[in-house]
């Protein structure tokens, strides 16, 4: 199957929210590896502005979500 030539941001947001990932105004990038998905987001100051780096860029932080082959079955109680 060929990859699509384009997707909308709304479609991506809808797909990711189904697994609990919110793509909001602080979202920077996604990095997918075989065993993890890292969501990079802006760091904000107490005043709500993006935190700046000494080189003029903005500070980002990544959170890695483990990627597993299958969702384990629910435990019976």
Gaussian input, Z-matrix of N, CA and C with variables (Angstrom, degrees):
# hf/3-21g

backbone

0 1
 N
 C     1     B1
 C     2     B2     1     A1
 N     3     B3     2     A2     1     D1
 C     4     B4     3     A3     2     D2
 C     5     B5     4     A4     3     D3
 N     6     B6     5     A5     4     D4
 C     7     B7     6     A6     5     D5
 C     8     B8     7     A7     6     D6
 N     9     B9     8     A8     7     D7
 C    10    B10     9     A9     8     D8
 C    11    B11    10    A10     9     D9
 N    12    B12    11    A11    10    D10
 C    13    B13    12    A12    11    D11
 C    14    B14    13    A13    12    D12
 N    15    B15    14    A14    13    D13
 C    16    B16    15    A15    14    D14
 C    17    B17    16    A16    15    D15
 N    18    B18    17    A17    16    D16
 C    19    B19    18    A18    17    D17
 C    20    B20    19    A19    18    D18
 N    21    B21    20    A20    19    D19
 C    22    B22    21    A21    20    D20
 C    23    B23    22    A22    21    D21
 N    24    B24    23    A23    22    D22
 C    25    B25    24    A24    23    D23
 C    26    B26    25    A25    24    D24
 N    27    B27    26    A26    25    D25
 C    28    B28    27    A27    26    D26
 C    29    B29    28    A28    27    D27
 N    30    B30    29    A29    28    D28
 C    31    B31    30    A30    29    D29
 C    32    B32    31    A31    30    D30
 N    33    B33    32    A32    31    D31
 C    34    B34    33    A33    32    D32
 C    35    B35    34    A34    33    D33
 N    36    B36    35    A35    34    D34
 C    37    B37    36    A36    35    D35
 C    38    B38    37    A37    36    D36
 N    39    B39    38    A38    37    D37
 C    40    B40    39    A39    38    D38
 C    41    B41    40    A40    39    D39
 N    42    B42    41    A41    40    D40
 C    43    B43    42    A42    41    D41
 C    44    B44    43    A43    42    D42
 N    45    B45    44    A44    43    D43
 C    46    B46    45    A45    44    D44
 C    47    B47    46    A46    45    D45
 N    48    B48    47    A47    46    D46
 C    49    B49    48    A48    47    D47
 C    50    B50    49    A49    48    D48
 N    51    B51    50    A50    49    D49
 C    52    B52    51    A51    50    D50
 C    53    B53    52    A52    51    D51
 N    54    B54    53    A53    52    D52
 C    55    B55    54    A54    53    D53
 C    56    B56    55    A55    54    D54
 N    57    B57    56    A56    55    D55
 C    58    B58    57    A57    56    D56
 C    59    B59    58    A58    57    D57
 N    60    B60    59    A59    58    D58
 C    61    B61    60    A60    59    D59
 C    62    B62    61    A61    60    D60
 N    63    B63    62    A62    61    D61
 C    64    B64    63    A63    62    D62
 C    65    B65    64    A64    63    D63
 N    66    B66    65    A65    64    D64
 C    67    B67    66    A66    65    D65
 C    68    B68    67    A67    66    D66
 N    69    B69    68    A68    67    D67
 C    70    B70    69    A69    68    D68
 C    71    B71    70    A70    69    D69
 N    72    B72    71    A71    70    D70
 C    73    B73    72    A72    71    D71
 C    74    B74    73    A73    72    D72
 N    75    B75    74    A74    73    D73
 C    76    B76    75    A75    74    D74
 C    77    B77    76    A76    75    D75
 N    78    B78    77    A77    76    D76
 C    79    B79    78    A78    77    D77
 C    80    B80    79    A79    78    D78
 N    81    B81    80    A80    79    D79
 C    82    B82    81    A81    80    D80
 C    83    B83    82    A82    81    D81
 N    84    B84    83    A83    82    D82
 C    85    B85    84    A84    83    D83
 C    86    B86    85    A85    84    D84
 N    87    B87    86    A86    85    D85
 C    88    B88    87    A87    86    D86
 C    89    B89    88    A88    87    D87
 N    90    B90    89    A89    88    D88
 C    91    B91    90    A90    89    D89
 C    92    B92    91    A91    90    D90
 N    93    B93    92    A92    91    D91
 C    94    B94    93    A93    92    D92
 C    95    B95    94    A94    93    D93
 N    96    B96    95    A95    94    D94
 C    97    B97    96    A96    95    D95
 C    98    B98    97    A97    96    D96
 N    99    B99    98    A98    97    D97
 C   100   B100    99    A99    98    D98
 C   101   B101   100   A100    99    D99
 N   102   B102   101   A101   100   D100
 C   103   B103   102   A102   101   D101
 C   104   B104   103   A103   102   D102
 N   105   B105   104   A104   103   D103
 C   106   B106   105   A105   104   D104
 C   107   B107   106   A106   105   D105
 N   108   B108   107   A107   106   D106
 C   109   B109   108   A108   107   D107
 C   110   B110   109   A109   108   D108
 N   111   B111   110   A110   109   D109
 C   112   B112   111   A111   110   D110
 C   113   B113   112   A112   111   D111
 N   114   B114   113   A113   112   D112
 C   115   B115   114   A114   113   D113
 C   116   B116   115   A115   114   D114
 N   117   B117   116   A116   115   D115
 C   118   B118   117   A117   116   D116
 C   119   B119   118   A118   117   D117
 N   120   B120   119   A119   118   D118
 C   121   B121   120   A120   119   D119
 C   122   B122   121   A121   120   D120
 N   123   B123   122   A122   121   D121
 C   124   B124   123   A123   122   D122
 C   125   B125   124   A124   123   D123
 N   126   B126   125   A125   124   D124
 C   127   B127   126   A126   125   D125
 C   128   B128   127   A127   126   D126
 N   129   B129   128   A128   127   D127
 C   130   B130   129   A129   128   D128
 C   131   B131   130   A130   129   D129
 N   132   B132   131   A131   130   D130
 C   133   B133   132   A132   131   D131
 C   134   B134   133   A133   132   D132
 N   135   B135   134   A134   133   D133
 C   136   B136   135   A135   134   D134
 C   137   B137   136   A136   135   D135
 N   138   B138   137   A137   136   D136
 C   139   B139   138   A138   137   D137
 C   140   B140   139   A139   138   D138
 N   141   B141   140   A140   139   D139
 C   142   B142   141   A141   140   D140
 C   143   B143   142   A142   141   D141
 N   144   B144   143   A143   142   D142
 C   145   B145   144   A144   143   D143
 C   146   B146   145   A145   144   D144
 N   147   B147   146   A146   145   D145
 C   148   B148   147   A147   146   D146
 C   149   B149   148   A148   147   D147
 N   150   B150   149   A149   148   D148
 C   151   B151   150   A150   149   D149
 C   152   B152   151   A151   150   D150
 N   153   B153   152   A152   151   D151
 C   154   B154   153   A153   152   D152
 C   155   B155   154   A154   153   D153
 N   156   B156   155   A155   154   D154
 C   157   B157   156   A156   155   D155
 C   158   B158   157   A157   156   D156
 N   159   B159   158   A158   157   D157
 C   160   B160   159   A159   158   D158
 C   161   B161   160   A160   159   D159
 N   162   B162   161   A161   160   D160
 C   163   B163   162   A162   161   D161
 C   164   B164   163   A163   162   D162
 N   165   B165   164   A164   163   D163
 C   166   B166   165   A165   164   D164
 C   167   B167   166   A166   165   D165
 N   168   B168   167   A167   166   D166
 C   169   B169   168   A168   167   D167
 C   170   B170   169   A169   168   D168
 N   171   B171   170   A170   169   D169
 C   172   B172   171   A171   170   D170
 C   173   B173   172   A172   171   D171
 N   174   B174   173   A173   172   D172
 C   175   B175   174   A174   173   D173
 C   176   B176   175   A175   174   D174
 N   177   B177   176   A176   175   D175
 C   178   B178   177   A177   176   D176
 C   179   B179   178   A178   177   D177
 N   180   B180   179   A179   178   D178
 C   181   B181   180   A180   179   D179
 C   182   B182   181   A181   180   D180
 N   183   B183   182   A182   181   D181
 C   184   B184   183   A183   182   D182
 C   185   B185   184   A184   183   D183
 N   186   B186   185   A185   184   D184
 C   187   B187   186   A186   185   D185
 C   188   B188   187   A187   186   D186
 N   189   B189   188   A188   187   D187
 C   190   B190   189   A189   188   D188
 C   191   B191   190   A190   189   D189
 N   192   B192   191   A191   190   D190
 C   193   B193   192   A192   191   D191
 C   194   B194   193   A193   192   D192
 N   195   B195   194   A194   193   D193
 C   196   B196   195   A195   194   D194
 C   197   B197   196   A196   195   D195
 N   198   B198   197   A197   196   D196
 C   199   B199   198   A198   197   D197
 C   200   B200   199   A199   198   D198
 N   201   B201   200   A200   199   D199
 C   202   B202   201   A201   200   D200
 C   203   B203   202   A202   201   D201
 N   204   B204   203   A203   202   D202
 C   205   B205   204   A204   203   D203
 C   206   B206   205   A205   204   D204
 N   207   B207   206   A206   205   D205
 C   208   B208   207   A207   206   D206
 C   209   B209   208   A208   207   D207
 N   210   B210   209   A209   208   D208
 C   211   B211   210   A210   209   D209
 C   212   B212   211   A211   210   D210
 N   213   B213   212   A212   211   D211
 C   214   B214   213   A213   212   D212
 C   215   B215   214   A214   213   D213
 N   216   B216   215   A215   214   D214
 C   217   B217   216   A216   215   D215
 C   218   B218   217   A217   216   D216
 N   219   B219   218   A218   217   D217
 C   220   B220   219   A219   218   D218
 C   221   B221   220   A220   219   D219
 N   222   B222   221   A221   220   D220
 C   223   B223   222   A222   221   D221
 C   224   B224   223   A223   222   D222
 N   225   B225   224   A224   223   D223
 C   226   B226   225   A225   224   D224
 C   227   B227   226   A226   225   D225
 N   228   B228   227   A227   226   D226
 C   229   B229   228   A228   227   D227
 C   230   B230   229   A229   228   D228

   B1=1.4441
   B2=1.5207
   B3=1.2975
   B4=1.4598
   B5=1.5263
   B6=1.3339
   B7=1.4578
   B8=1.5215
   B9=1.3411
   B10=1.4639
   B11=1.5282
   B12=1.3297
   B13=1.4573
   B14=1.5139
   B15=1.3270
   B16=1.4633
   B17=1.5204
   B18=1.3195
   B19=1.4616
   B20=1.5245
   B21=1.3102
   B22=1.4592
   B23=1.5213
   B24=1.3139
   B25=1.4593
   B26=1.5232
   B27=1.3125
   B28=1.4714
   B29=1.5232
   B30=1.3420
   B31=1.4671
   B32=1.5234
   B33=1.3424
   B34=1.4621
   B35=1.5260
   B36=1.3286
   B37=1.4696
   B38=1.5268
   B39=1.3233
   B40=1.4645
   B41=1.5295
   B42=1.3272
   B43=1.4684
   B44=1.5218
   B45=1.3337
   B46=1.4631
   B47=1.5238
   B48=1.3229
   B49=1.4619
   B50=1.5339
   B51=1.3176
   B52=1.4653
   B53=1.5231
   B54=1.3297
   B55=1.4704
   B56=1.5258
   B57=1.3396
   B58=1.4554
   B59=1.5085
   B60=1.3253
   B61=1.4715
   B62=1.5213
   B63=1.3304
   B64=1.4634
   B65=1.5228
   B66=1.3188
   B67=1.4624
   B68=1.5326
   B69=1.3434
   B70=1.4555
   B71=1.5213
   B72=1.3261
   B73=1.4652
   B74=1.5299
   B75=1.3361
   B76=1.4604
   B77=1.5249
   B78=1.3233
   B79=1.4557
   B80=1.5225
   B81=1.3345
   B82=1.4639
   B83=1.5268
   B84=1.3486
   B85=1.4613
   B86=1.5182
   B87=1.3351
   B88=1.4597
   B89=1.5167
   B90=1.3193
   B91=1.4659
   B92=1.5251
   B93=1.3192
   B94=1.4596
   B95=1.5167
   B96=1.3168
   B97=1.4562
   B98=1.5266
   B99=1.2970
   B100=1.4641
   B101=1.5231
   B102=1.3277
   B103=1.4637
   B104=1.5243
   B105=1.3302
   B106=1.4521
   B107=1.5164
   B108=1.3193
   B109=1.4576
   B110=1.5237
   B111=1.3266
   B112=1.4556
   B113=1.5213
   B114=1.3353
   B115=1.4538
   B116=1.5283
   B117=1.3182
   B118=1.4648
   B119=1.5237
   B120=1.3437
   B121=1.4641
   B122=1.5193
   B123=1.3308
   B124=1.4649
   B125=1.5174
   B126=1.3245
   B127=1.4634
   B128=1.5208
   B129=1.3114
   B130=1.4714
   B131=1.5231
   B132=1.3217
   B133=1.4647
   B134=1.5279
   B135=1.3321
   B136=1.4610
   B137=1.5235
   B138=1.3242
   B139=1.4664
   B140=1.5327
   B141=1.3405
   B142=1.4525
   B143=1.5138
   B144=1.3227
   B145=1.4608
   B146=1.5329
   B147=1.3437
   B148=1.4643
   B149=1.5312
   B150=1.3255
   B151=1.4619
   B152=1.5235
   B153=1.3018
   B154=1.4731
   B155=1.5211
   B156=1.3268
   B157=1.4591
   B158=1.5234
   B159=1.3338
   B160=1.4658
   B161=1.5345
   B162=1.3358
   B163=1.4671
   B164=1.5278
   B165=1.3359
   B166=1.4577
   B167=1.5163
   B168=1.3188
   B169=1.4648
   B170=1.5156
   B171=1.3077
   B172=1.4591
   B173=1.5228
   B174=1.3142
   B175=1.4601
   B176=1.5213
   B177=1.3212
   B178=1.4629
   B179=1.5248
   B180=1.3119
   B181=1.4513
   B182=1.5268
   B183=1.3201
   B184=1.4576
   B185=1.5114
   B186=1.3178
   B187=1.4554
   B188=1.5189
   B189=1.3359
   B190=1.4582
   B191=1.5174
   B192=1.3188
   B193=1.4503
   B194=1.5243
   B195=1.3177
   B196=1.4623
   B197=1.5199
   B198=1.3230
   B199=1.4576
   B200=1.5236
   B201=1.3325
   B202=1.4623
   B203=1.5200
   B204=1.3330
   B205=1.4589
   B206=1.5298
   B207=1.3013
   B208=1.4695
   B209=1.5235
   B210=1.3107
   B211=1.4525
   B212=1.5207
   B213=1.3472
   B214=1.4744
   B215=1.5303
   B216=1.3509
   B217=1.4710
   B218=1.5259
   B219=1.3225
   B220=1.4760
   B221=1.5194
   B222=1.3264
   B223=1.4651
   B224=1.5333
   B225=1.3145
   B226=1.4522
   B227=1.5263
   B228=1.3230
   B229=1.4738
   B230=1.4980
   A1=109.21
   A2=116.45
   A3=121.26
   A4=110.38
   A5=115.61
   A6=120.62
   A7=108.92
   A8=116.93
   A9=118.47
   A10=110.60
   A11=116.65
   A12=120.28
   A13=111.28
   A14=116.83
   A15=119.69
   A16=109.90
   A17=115.25
   A18=122.89
   A19=106.74
   A20=116.19
   A21=118.63
   A22=110.03
   A23=115.48
   A24=120.14
   A25=110.15
   A26=117.75
   A27=121.44
   A28=111.16
   A29=117.70
   A30=121.39
   A31=111.11
   A32=116.68
   A33=120.11
   A34=111.18
   A35=116.65
   A36=120.25
   A37=110.46
   A38=116.90
   A39=121.35
   A40=111.43
   A41=117.40
   A42=120.65
   A43=111.32
   A44=116.80
   A45=120.14
   A46=112.44
   A47=117.84
   A48=119.66
   A49=110.38
   A50=118.39
   A51=121.54
   A52=112.05
   A53=117.52
   A54=121.08
   A55=111.40
   A56=116.56
   A57=120.75
   A58=116.46
   A59=118.70
   A60=121.58
   A61=108.49
   A62=116.00
   A63=120.92
   A64=108.86
   A65=115.72
   A66=122.02
   A67=106.27
   A68=115.70
   A69=120.85
   A70=110.39
   A71=117.30
   A72=120.60
   A73=113.21
   A74=118.61
   A75=121.07
   A76=112.97
   A77=117.87
   A78=122.48
   A79=110.49
   A80=116.38
   A81=121.65
   A82=110.66
   A83=116.93
   A84=119.22
   A85=111.39
   A86=115.17
   A87=123.62
   A88=107.95
   A89=115.95
   A90=121.24
   A91=106.90
   A92=116.87
   A93=121.99
   A94=110.31
   A95=115.35
   A96=122.60
   A97=107.78
   A98=117.05
   A99=121.14
   A100=112.49
   A101=117.50
   A102=119.52
   A103=113.64
   A104=118.41
   A105=119.28
   A106=113.78
   A107=114.57
   A108=122.77
   A109=106.47
   A110=117.01
   A111=120.70
   A112=108.85
   A113=115.08
   A114=122.44
   A115=106.50
   A116=116.86
   A117=122.07
   A118=108.56
   A119=115.40
   A120=121.39
   A121=110.46
   A122=115.97
   A123=121.64
   A124=110.26
   A125=115.73
   A126=121.95
   A127=105.75
   A128=116.91
   A129=121.05
   A130=110.69
   A131=115.48
   A132=121.13
   A133=108.78
   A134=116.50
   A135=120.89
   A136=112.10
   A137=116.82
   A138=120.33
   A139=112.39
   A140=117.36
   A141=120.99
   A142=115.21
   A143=117.13
   A144=120.62
   A145=109.74
   A146=117.88
   A147=119.67
   A148=110.92
   A149=116.28
   A150=121.00
   A151=109.22
   A152=116.85
   A153=122.28
   A154=111.09
   A155=114.33
   A156=122.29
   A157=108.51
   A158=118.03
   A159=120.92
   A160=113.64
   A161=117.14
   A162=120.44
   A163=112.95
   A164=117.27
   A165=121.06
   A166=114.32
   A167=117.41
   A168=120.11
   A169=111.02
   A170=115.63
   A171=120.63
   A172=109.24
   A173=115.01
   A174=120.79
   A175=109.79
   A176=115.88
   A177=122.34
   A178=108.84
   A179=115.57
   A180=121.46
   A181=107.08
   A182=115.73
   A183=120.49
   A184=111.24
   A185=115.80
   A186=121.97
   A187=107.02
   A188=116.12
   A189=119.86
   A190=110.26
   A191=114.69
   A192=123.10
   A193=106.31
   A194=116.02
   A195=120.48
   A196=110.08
   A197=116.58
   A198=122.75
   A199=107.51
   A200=115.84
   A201=121.48
   A202=109.30
   A203=116.13
   A204=121.01
   A205=111.93
   A206=117.69
   A207=122.42
   A208=108.17
   A209=115.90
   A210=120.24
   A211=107.59
   A212=116.77
   A213=117.37
   A214=110.33
   A215=115.97
   A216=118.57
   A217=109.94
   A218=115.41
   A219=120.19
   A220=109.32
   A221=115.34
   A222=121.23
   A223=109.78
   A224=116.96
   A225=120.84
   A226=108.81
   A227=114.93
   A228=118.27
   A229=110.49
   D1=133.21
   D2=-179.60
   D3=-81.93
   D4=148.35
   D5=175.15
   D6=-70.32
   D7=148.76
   D8=177.03
   D9=-68.65
   D10=156.85
   D11=178.12
   D12=-76.82
   D13=-24.43
   D14=177.73
   D15=-159.93
   D16=156.45
   D17=172.37
   D18=-136.93
   D19=155.92
   D20=178.90
   D21=-89.77
   D22=153.06
   D23=176.43
   D24=-61.42
   D25=-35.54
   D26=177.45
   D27=-61.95
   D28=-41.40
   D29=177.88
   D30=-64.37
   D31=-42.69
   D32=178.49
   D33=-64.55
   D34=-44.35
   D35=178.22
   D36=-58.67
   D37=-45.27
   D38=-179.02
   D39=-63.20
   D40=-40.44
   D41=179.93
   D42=-67.95
   D43=-42.96
   D44=-177.05
   D45=-73.00
   D46=-33.00
   D47=-179.47
   D48=-66.11
   D49=-25.10
   D50=177.77
   D51=-63.82
   D52=-24.20
   D53=176.97
   D54=-108.27
   D55=13.48
   D56=173.27
   D57=90.38
   D58=11.78
   D59=-179.86
   D60=-103.11
   D61=119.50
   D62=-179.36
   D63=-98.51
   D64=122.07
   D65=177.41
   D66=-98.03
   D67=94.27
   D68=-177.32
   D69=-111.06
   D70=-164.05
   D71=-176.82
   D72=-66.75
   D73=-16.52
   D74=178.39
   D75=-89.73
   D76=-6.81
   D77=-179.41
   D78=-66.30
   D79=134.63
   D80=178.82
   D81=-113.82
   D82=-54.56
   D83=-177.81
   D84=-161.81
   D85=165.56
   D86=173.41
   D87=-117.83
   D88=143.48
   D89=175.46
   D90=-130.64
   D91=113.00
   D92=-177.66
   D93=-102.65
   D94=128.80
   D95=173.81
   D96=-125.59
   D97=174.97
   D98=-177.24
   D99=-58.31
   D100=-36.39
   D101=-175.17
   D102=-119.22
   D103=11.05
   D104=-179.89
   D105=-163.64
   D106=151.29
   D107=175.39
   D108=-122.06
   D109=117.68
   D110=-179.78
   D111=-102.47
   D112=126.22
   D113=177.80
   D114=-102.97
   D115=118.30
   D116=179.53
   D117=-98.52
   D118=131.60
   D119=-179.29
   D120=-132.59
   D121=156.62
   D122=174.90
   D123=-66.63
   D124=146.37
   D125=169.19
   D126=-95.47
   D127=133.29
   D128=-179.75
   D129=-111.74
   D130=148.20
   D131=176.08
   D132=-77.82
   D133=174.75
   D134=178.10
   D135=-60.11
   D136=-27.67
   D137=179.60
   D138=-83.65
   D139=-3.65
   D140=178.28
   D141=94.16
   D142=-1.50
   D143=179.41
   D144=-84.91
   D145=151.82
   D146=175.78
   D147=-60.88
   D148=135.28
   D149=178.26
   D150=-71.29
   D151=130.52
   D152=-177.01
   D153=-93.14
   D154=150.46
   D155=172.88
   D156=-98.24
   D157=158.07
   D158=179.50
   D159=-57.40
   D160=-27.95
   D161=-178.45
   D162=-84.74
   D163=3.78
   D164=178.26
   D165=98.15
   D166=-9.01
   D167=178.18
   D168=-81.03
   D169=-173.73
   D170=176.86
   D171=-112.57
   D172=150.34
   D173=-178.54
   D174=-82.18
   D175=134.76
   D176=177.81
   D177=-125.85
   D178=156.50
   D179=175.53
   D180=-132.23
   D181=143.04
   D182=-179.83
   D183=-112.56
   D184=139.12
   D185=174.43
   D186=-117.42
   D187=125.01
   D188=-178.71
   D189=-97.11
   D190=130.38
   D191=177.87
   D192=-107.67
   D193=127.42
   D194=-178.48
   D195=-67.17
   D196=136.31
   D197=176.53
   D198=-105.88
   D199=124.69
   D200=-179.25
   D201=-117.66
   D202=157.55
   D203=-177.05
   D204=-65.43
   D205=-41.28
   D206=-178.40
   D207=-144.08
   D208=150.64
   D209=173.97
   D210=-74.36
   D211=126.85
   D212=-179.80
   D213=-65.30
   D214=148.79
   D215=179.60
   D216=-64.49
   D217=151.95
   D218=178.73
   D219=-64.62
   D220=140.89
   D221=178.98
   D222=-75.05
   D223=132.43
   D224=175.66
   D225=-78.67
   D226=135.52
   D227=-179.33
   D228=-103.40

